[in-house]
Amino acid sequence: MTEPNPIRVMLVDDHAMLRKGLRFFLAGFDDLELVGEAASGKEATRLCAELEPDVVLMDMVMPDMDGAAATQVIRQQSPEIQVIALTSFQEEDLIERALQAGAVSYLLKNVSAQALADAIRQAHEGHSTLAPEAAEVLVKATRQRASQRDYGLTDREQEVLSLLVEGLSNAEIAERLVISIATVKFHVRGILSKLGVSSRTEAVTQAWQENLIR
Amino acid sequence: MTEPQPEKGNILLVGAGPELAGDVRTALTPAGYQVHVAATGGQALELAQEASFNILLVNSDLDDMDVCQFCQHCRDTEATRGLPVMVLSPAVALESIQELLAAGAADILIAPLELPLLRARVETHLQMIALESELARRDALLEKEAATLRQVEESVRLAEMSGRELVENLSEVIYTAGLDGILTYVSPGVERLLSYAPQEVIGRHVGDFIHPKAHESLAARIERVAAGHREANEYRFVTKTGATRWAQSSSQPIIEEGQVVGLQGVLTDITERKQAEERIRQQNEFLTTVIESLTHPFYVLNVDDYTIQMANTAARVESQIGTATCYALTHRRDVPCNSSDHPCPIEELRKTGKPVRVEHVHYDLGGGERYVEVHSYPLFDDLGRLVRAIEYTLDITERKQAEELLRESEARWRSVTENSPDHVMLLDCDLNIEFVNYPSPGLTIDELLGTPLHAYVDEAFQEEVKETLQRVLDTSEAASYETSYSTPDGDSIYYESRVVPRLVEGEIVGLAVNARDITEHKRAEQALREAMEAAEQARQAEQERRKEADQRRRVAESLAGVMAALNSNQPLEQVLDHIAGQARDLLDNEEVAIYSLAGDGDELILQAAQGPVRADLQAIERACKLETIAQALSARKPLIINDLEELPSQGEKRLPQSFRAVLIVPVMVQNDTYGGIVMCSIDPRNFSHDEVELAAIFANQVALAVESARLRSQREQAAAAAERNRLARELHDSVTQALFSATLVAEVLPQVGERDPELAREGLLELGVLTRGALAEMRTMLLELRPTAVVETRLSDLIQQLTDAVTGRVGLLSSYNIEPSPNLPPDVHITFYRIAQEALNNVLKHAEAKRVTVSLVATPPVDPEADGDWQGQMMLRITDDGLGFKQRELGPDQLGLEIMRERAETIGAGLSLESQPGKGTRMTLTWPQEDTAPDE
């Protein structure tokens, strides 16, 4: 028998077999109710708008729209929906992106059923649950960022720097940011001078080494 | 003592002692005799030569000779001959006295000497001598008178010679004849004249002896004489022997008592004269012929009055011979020529006495002027006086005119040559300069004249110039030559000279030389030559540069080719072969081999080679005293051997080498010695720095190729590994997911089982599928991690595995028909597996299928018992009921399908994909491919 107000859970994962397993898992808990399944980020955002679940179990790595982007959309659309990132990957940037996108919890696919059920409940309450591995990664990252130097780059300069790191030319950067090439050059000059380097290559190298990219 | 009396005579006392001498003096000196003393006979003789003595008194007891000898000597010696020699002797025998007398002594005084006797005797002898002299004188006188008498007698005798004798001895013949011409008397001289004796002639007519031709005139003459005239005529007589003699007869009548009774005359033999006259006449005739034959006027002149004594016809004197003077005839003058206008040849003869030659102006018959050359020869008489002048004249008018023309032309020519910028010279036949218009700098005309031209050119040319001039002289063929002349200032002037022969009436008289200053021209030539040389050098330098640039281009092209080869992903062996070929071409070697070091750097392994023969490395090592080439390479320096045969022998007999030059460069890859390039030439070389550098470049290329190959293989391996890792990761992921899913299910099963057993059972089933799937994927993962495991696993098992995995993943309903597979060739085996894998992946990812069917069928079926080779067809078919696709709209999977098709093609299998949108997909792989197309 189910509880009167079960937590409404939506599953988002491109692997059918995982969805099957999670489906079965949810069936094992009275206070958890499966309301929908999506196999892609896009589907997820649509279904969320439709079904308005309480908690979304979001796989991070999916073709088409990935988990982080979907999370962002869903969170923007419906801020009351809580998203739990459930993934195999524990890379720092994935974790950051997921959390920055608005996911409340980050769990790995080695979580026990009980822990998962708890996490769902906590998420519904608005409390975060981090997989221990994820927590470790975040701690390291934060520590690293603390030791990072602050070059006083403006937001625009930061943007331009990240595009430089991606290998874009001035023209491409101008197109991406919808500014003039002259302005791009102006920003690049500022970056070079603040970082204390004399070429784009050096700037990119330094950005990589000191993890200046956000 | 009484006053010495005038000398009566000199007495020489010979060999007397002082007593005797004193006695003699006592005896003679008062008498007026001078007594001289000589100690010996020899002295006496000597003294007698010097002084004149009248008497010699000789003591018979002479020291140095016998007294007889002395007497003989006195007789023999001229100074003492005739002088009386009185011998003072003791009493001697009569024979001795006779002997003395025979020897020439005049007297003998027997001792003791009576002084008065001595005196008397001396006086006597002297008197005798005086008498003898007187007698001789008288005799001479008498003789003279006798001679005179004889002469007179002779003259008388001669005078007394009768006219007859005179007549008889005269060479002329006197004759008388009667009026009838009969000769009555002929002198004996007739014999001399006519060889007749007088008696043969007397009584005959005179005409008998005269040449018949003269008979007529003879008679007339006789008559005339008879008429009382004297006649003198010349007659030709015939001698007894028949010879001709000429005689002049002058006859007169004999008149007796007023009547002419006969005639008498004298015949003088004038034969010689006549002959002489004849000779002279002949000579004159001959001479006249000779001088007549002269075409030139010929005269003989009398030097005293200038009259023409003789002249030939050419002289046109004729009637005036003997009267006309030379000057009147030829010069129309009244007086002889004088030196101011024409020198008179006779005057010249008179002055010099030698033949002369002068030029005159004569007038011919018409009064015209002729220039003549008068040759005059003197004729002297016996006393050496000049009596005649022999002259002949040559008309030189034409010659003079020609000379005048010549002078004019010479003057013209001179004005031309003097104004000519070229040097004009005339040379005589000895190559000496006769004329030069103006001299070269540093020379004067005067010093040039008469000297040889070739002496002035620079030494180097002298021989040539001299030869050329001589050759023109000899052959009369013009020639040209070039010379140089150094001025006193040290400048050089260059001339181009043309030499031509000077011919007068076909005879060569000298040379004419025209020398043109070509210094400027020569300088221009020199400048041009230099410019051309510079241009040539520049051209050669340009050629060199081109060659270099060419070489560089070839090297660059070669390098580009190698880079292209490197970039083209050709296998390393091909690239090394290419590099070896390039090295062989560009460095001109016969053999290039690339070796790699192996083992502990001791062994060389051939990697690539170009060329017909491999070099014997051991021989090279021995020749170079290397332990091994490998070690040399480890030294990281090139090994350059220009000529193997020049290396000092080690005492071993060296193997015959095909190659003589070797260049070995090490190949360094990542700071380690990879190996080396060995380049060999058949001929000895002289490897330049550039060539060694180029070889090093090739070594670099080899290093690049090796590195590149290594990187590529690393990359490939990395790519393969990455691919495998990706797959592994994917599988890992899916396995993880499956197991995660399984754990979730398993963890909630108890709770679910309590609540909903039916669901629980479903869950259990699901659990089974999940775990089996996970297992299958694990196996697949392991396969991926151990690629060789694919081949080791039966194909049917592999396909089964894949199918299970897929089923596990998606929960598709799958049915399969997987029959036992035979032993397939490994590439076929792997390909089937990979294609199945790819196809099932596609189904999983894109098909959105609910059902998939996999079948693996062997035709004929495989008998598991049989171990033999199976031959037949293998077919894999995978069908799904998913979305299907249109060929054109495949999108990202197109590459995967392409790879599938390539793989199928590679093994000769046929791959077909049938699909229609919304109607699912069916993939069929058959091997070997069926021959479906009849003609493709």
Interface residues (C-beta under 8 A of the other chain):
Chain A: M1 H15 A16 M17 L18 K20 G21 L22 F24 F25 A27 G28 F29 S88 K109 N110 S112 A113 Q114 L116
Chain B: D733 S734 T736 Q737 A738 F740 S741 A742 T743 L744 V745 E747 V748 L749 Q751 V752 R755 D756 L759 E762 G763 E766 L770 G773 G808 R809 V810 G811
